Amino acid sequence: MNLKQIQYVLAVIGLIGILILSSPLLSTLFPIPNGEPFSELYLLGPQHTANGYPTEIGPGKSSFVYVDVSNEMFASQYYMLYFKLGNSTNSLPNPLTGSPSSLNPLYEYRFAIANGKTIEFTVTFSVVSASNSTTQAVINVFQINGLNFNVNEATLLANSTSSGLYYRFIAELWIYNPQTQSFQYDNRFVDLRLQFV
């Protein structure tokens, strides 16, 4: 081996040593994702805790919750939340098939979140107009964040098991897919069970 080859081998060994010693610094500058990418969706009650959620709804009764969305997808994401109102007989989103609820969305909220960040916002809701009798309760106009929506799916019929009848206020998380240039359901939802009073 001549002097030039020895210098080359020593230079390569030196560079490898430098890379090994600087790997903790490189991992902080260029993090390598580990684990599965995911999004989180959850509700907090009015006291900013995971309890004390509203349980009743009726004319003149306003309620609110905090909605939080976290992005752990290893990149910034564009999200949409659909808010829906149905009765106890309407189907919820199906986590096994990854399909959203068949209810029509009333309110939509779009936002972007950087990777590793969480966004929180307040959702207020109330019944503006309803009719009820001894046999049924119908919400005609439902308000979300100050906007009124006509509701067609929210009729409760009283019968011998009326204690099991309630409204469901549903929030579904959708994520933007750049390949299809559309939002797709992210198989994340939360719901509140609300008795009509």
PEBELSUL-V626625 format. One record per helix or strand of 3 or more residues. SS is the DSSP state (H for helix, E for strand). FROM is the first residue (numbers start at 0). LEN is the number of residues. Records with the same first field share a line. If there is no record, write none. Layout:
SS->FROM-LEN + FROM-LEN
//
This chain:
H->2-27 + 161-3
E->37-7 + 61-11 + 76-11 + 106-7 + 117-15 + 135-9 + 146-4 + 154-3 + 166-11 + 181-15
//
